Amino acid sequence: MARVMIECPNTGRMIYTGLNLSWTTFETYEIGESCIKCAHCGEVHEWSRSDAMLDEVGGEG
């Protein structure tokens, strides 16, 4: 399973969304507009599927 990540628009650092999906599931999983409090800048960011990417090895989160 890979972590679903988005990029903080203020710092450029990656944020873990709390979702873990396989590559196949990610392609078909219904992701609507969501909000997440950023661990890097403290702001709440809205995000959707077009903002998301998969991170299979870890990294910043």
C-alpha positions as CSV (number, residue, x, y, z in Angstrom):
1,M,0.0,0.0,0.0
2,A,1.2,3.5,-0.8
3,R,0.5,6.7,1.1
4,V,-1.7,9.3,-0.6
5,M,0.2,12.6,-0.4
6,I,-0.4,16.2,-1.4
7,E,2.0,19.2,-1.5
8,C,1.7,22.1,0.9
9,P,1.2,25.2,-1.2
10,N,3.1,27.3,1.3
11,T,6.2,25.2,2.0
12,G,6.3,22.8,-1.0
13,R,6.7,19.9,1.5
14,M,4.6,16.7,1.2
15,I,1.7,16.1,3.5
16,Y,0.3,12.6,4.3
17,T,-3.5,12.7,3.9
18,G,-4.1,9.7,6.1
19,L,-5.1,7.5,3.1
20,N,-3.3,4.3,2.1
21,L,-4.2,2.8,-1.3
22,S,-2.8,0.4,-3.8
23,W,-1.9,1.8,-7.2
24,T,-4.9,0.0,-8.7
25,T,-7.3,1.3,-6.1
26,F,-6.0,4.8,-6.4
27,E,-7.0,4.9,-10.0
28,T,-10.6,4.0,-9.2
29,Y,-11.1,5.3,-5.6
30,E,-13.7,8.1,-5.3
31,I,-11.8,11.0,-3.8
32,G,-14.0,14.1,-3.4
33,E,-12.8,17.5,-2.1
34,S,-11.2,17.1,1.3
35,C,-9.5,19.3,3.8
36,I,-6.4,18.6,5.9
37,K,-4.5,20.6,8.6
38,C,-1.0,20.9,7.4
39,A,1.7,19.7,9.8
40,H,4.2,22.0,8.2
41,C,2.5,25.4,8.0
42,G,-0.5,24.9,10.3
43,E,-3.1,26.0,7.7
44,V,-6.0,23.9,6.5
45,H,-5.6,23.0,2.8
46,E,-8.4,21.8,0.5
47,W,-7.4,19.0,-1.9
48,S,-8.9,16.7,-4.4
49,R,-7.7,13.7,-6.6
50,S,-5.9,16.0,-9.0
51,D,-3.7,17.3,-6.1
52,A,-2.8,13.8,-4.8
53,M,0.0,11.4,-5.6
54,L,1.2,8.1,-4.2
55,D,4.3,7.7,-2.1
56,E,5.3,4.0,-1.8
57,V,8.6,4.4,0.0
58,G,7.7,6.9,2.7
59,G,9.4,10.2,2.9
60,E,8.1,13.3,4.6
61,G,4.6,13.1,5.9
